[in-house]
């Protein structure tokens, strides 16, 4: 099971769009996928076709220990992936988690019990360093950072990288940056191309090959409760997320083969 937090401390960068569309694209490719909505706004929940206003259980009950994961998860009616849904109740978890044991590890512990049920778990984190985001980062093996190719995005990126380093040092030794995904990309913009080149120069193969363009159809999809990759498969944005899912599957295969090789080497020695 590969667990990835989709995080960026800057809002409005296509984080939830990435989480929902990657989940749907992975499911379409035959991967058993779980999407965890850790944002009290519940946008990933709604974008997956689940009405957050009608929820009787949410990830809130899971985090504070009232319900197990099996009682909270739902299957997206729009696509073949599971969702741990969120609504406004989750805002209360911030306060309640403070007094609980191992408060940063609640999500990690819940996912551990379902290790064999999923190939990919995607965690949509809120756009702030909160107790909810910490739960996401502590549960994850790595972070996918969606970012726009603009000046302010670079400013925010250094803050996020520092946060990931701190969590890695103090709470989760497995955590690393999996990659940067360039979203809302406009190839006609000189600035977009300059920032994109800077990212490739500084982060090398940590920058995903896939470029997600600005796309009206992707923006329209959530209002219908359908992931963009299903709403209009022919749209350029949908095609980009389908390509991104394949890129993630290929990377996962290479990590698994590297792990197997490492284990073989250590047992031989």
N, C-alpha and C positions, 0 to 999 in steps of 0.2 A: 504493500500500500504506500503510495506516494502522497504526502500531505503538503500542500502548498498554500501559504497565506498570500492573498493578493492585497497588497498594501501600498498606500502612499499617504503621507500626512497632509498633502495638498488635496483639497476637495475638487470635484468637477473634472477629474482627469480620465474618466472612463473606466474606473475601477470596477464598479458593479456591472457595467456593460461587458467588460472582459470576463468577470466571474461567471455570469449567466451564459454568455455565448460559448465560452470555453467548455463549460459543463455540458451544454447541449451538443457541441461538436464532438467532444470525447465520447459521449453516450452514442451518438450516431456512428462513431467508428468502432462500436462494440466494447467500449471500456465501461466497467462498472464504476459509476461516478456518484459522489455525494457532494452537494453544495451546502456549506454552512454559512448562514446569514448572521453575522455578528453585529450588524448595524441596526440600532433601534428604529431607524426610518423604514426598515423592511423593504427596501427597493428591490433587492435580489429575490425576495419572496414573491413580490408582485410580478416581477419580470419573468418569473418561472411559471406564472399562471395560477398562483395560490393567493387567495384573498386574505390579507393579513388581518382584516377587521373581523373575519369569521373564525379565527383560530381559537381553539380551547386550550391548546398546549403550544408552547414555543421553546426555543432554545433557552429562554429564561428559566423555565422549570428544570431543564437539564443541568444548567450551570449551578443552580442553588440546591440541587440534589433532591428535587421533588418528583422527578420522573426520569426513567432510563431513556437512553437514546432510541430504543426500539419503539417506545410509546410516543416519541415526539416527531420522528421523521415522517415525511409524507413523500409521495411520488409526484413529480411535476405532471400535471395533466397534459402539458404541451409537449413534453419530451421524456425520454426514458432515463431520467436521473432522479435520485432522491434528494430531498431538501430538508435541512433542519431550519425551520422557518423562524422569522423574527417579527415582532411588532413593538409597540411603545412600552410594553411591560419590561422589555430588556433594559430600558434606561434605569429601572430600579435595581437591576443586578449590580450595577456599579457600586451602590451603597452597601448592599447586602454581602457582596463578596469580600469586602474589607475584613469582616469578622470571621470568615471561614478559614479552615485549615487548608494549606496548599492552594491558596486562592488563584494563583496564576496557572495552576495545573489542572483545573477542573475539566476543561475541554479535552486535554491530552488523555486524561484517565478514562473519559467516556469513550473516546475513539479507540483506545487500546483494546477494549473488549470486542470490537468489531473489525479487528485487523484483517481478517481473511475475507471480508465481504465486499471490499472495494479495491479497485485498481488505483483510482485517484480520488483524493478529497481536496476540495477547493474551499478556502475560507475567505469570505468577503469581509474585510476588516473595516471598522469605522475610520474616517479621515482625521484621527487624533490619536495621541498615545494615551490610551485609557486602559483600565483593567480588562476591558473586552479585547482590545487590540493585543494586550500582553498575553491573554489566553490563546489567541490565535497564533502569535509568534512562538509561544512555548510548545504548542501542539505540532507545529510545522517542521518539516525537514528543510524547507527553503522558502524564499520569498520571490514572488513574481511582482515586478514593479512596473505598472503601466504609467507611461508619462508622455506628455505632449512635448514636442520639440520646440520649446520657447525658453526665453531667458529665465523667467521665474521658476520654471520647472527644475532647472539646474541648481538654483539656490535651495529649493526644498529637498532635492535629492541628497545633498551632503548631510542634512539633518537626519534623513531616514537611514542613510548608511551608518551614521553614528549610533542611532538607536539599535539597529540590527547588531552592530558590534557589541554593544552593552548587553543585549539579551543573550548573545552567543557566549559572552564571557561569564555571565552571572547565573543564567537560568537554563539555557538550552544549547549544549555544545554541538548539536547536530545542525543548528540553524546557519544557513548561508544564503547569499543572493543567488538565485537560480538564473535570473536574467531580467533584462529591461525590455519591455515591449513598447515600441513606439506607436502611439495611438493618435487618432484625429490628425493624421499626417497629411500635409498639403505639399505635394512635390513641386508646386509652382512657387512656393515661398522660399526666398533666399535664406531667411532665418531658420526655417525648418530644416533645410539641407545642411546649413552650417552647424546647428545644434546636433543633428543626427551624426554628422562626421565627427564632432567632438566626443560624442558618446562612444562611437566605435573606436576612436583613438584611445580613450581612457579605460574602457571596459572590455575591449576586444571581443572574445567569443561569448561574453556575458550578455551581449546585445543580441536579441533574437533576430533571425533573418527576416521574419515576417514583419511587414509594415501594414498597420491598419489605417486606411484612409478615412477622412471625414466622410460621413455617409448618412444621408437623411433617412434611409430605410432602417438603419440600425437605431436611430433616435426615435422613430415611430413605433417600433416593435413593442416596447414595454407597455404602451397604452392599450395594447391588445392582449397583454399577458402571454406573449409568445416570444421566445428568444429570436433575435435577428437572423440567426442561421437557418431558422425554419420559416420565419415570416416572409422572407424573400431570398431564397437560396442563390439567386442569380446576381444579387447586389454585390458590389465590390467589397463592402464591409463584411458581408456574410462569407464571401469567398476567402477573405483574409483570415477570419477566425477558424474556418475549416482547415486552412493551411497551417495555422498556428497549432491546432490540435494535433495534426500529424507531426509537426516539429517537436511537440512535447512528448508524443509517444516514442519517437525516435530517440530523443534524449534519455527517456526512461529506460529504454532497452540498453543503451550504452552504459548507464549507471549500473544496471543489474548485471551486465556481463563483467564490468570492472569489479563489482562486489564479489561475484563468483570467483573471478581470477584471484582476487586478494585473499579470499577464504582458502582457496586451493593452495596458494603459496604459503599461507601461515600454517595450514595443517601439514604440508610437506616438510616444513622446517621443524 
